[in-house]
């Protein structure tokens, strides 16, 4: 495990670097009291390393260089000594819907949609149940109406109706997670599941978008 300097209660500590939990795709939504369900935001997956300043790291371990304003804003709005958050860099319209083209071409105002807490003030959160990690995450995020960080809410048990609503609104899909799961991917523990909207309009021409940017 690679570590980076962190300061907690005036003491220099190590801030670990993590690998994000993987997502496996399934074709159909489902209901289960043992699972929670979240909106799948359409953006760039990132871990936010907060230690006085903020570093956003992709799922492949690359540091994002083109979001300096977002990093500065996150440092101002998340009041912690050190933390590592899992989330998605997104651009949203006035209705809160992801606008991937705006994000890709850096034309919008990005924000960070946070859905998990891996590390907080020198303590490893990954061994806690997901619902407890999300509870602690919500407590450290800004409650201002206008903020660069968004807490990703969830519902318990009812993935089918949420997916239907997501498709009706032309959103990308949903993510299903075992509510008692830790942040460890092992053969004994189910990973997170993504269920995508097959008719999502922003998928059309996406390969061409990446080619245009390259």
Secondary structure, 3 states (H helix, E strand, C coil): CCEEEEEECCEEEEEECCCCCCEEECCCCCEEEEEEEEECCCCEEEEEEECCCEEEEECCCCECCCCHHHHHHHHHHCCCCCEEEEEEEECECCCCCECHHHHHCCCCCCEEEEEEEEEECCEECCCCCHHHHHHHHHHHCCCCCCCCEEECCCEEEEHHHHHHHHHHCCCCEEEEEECCCCCCCCCCCCCEEEEECCCCHHHCCHHHHHHHHC
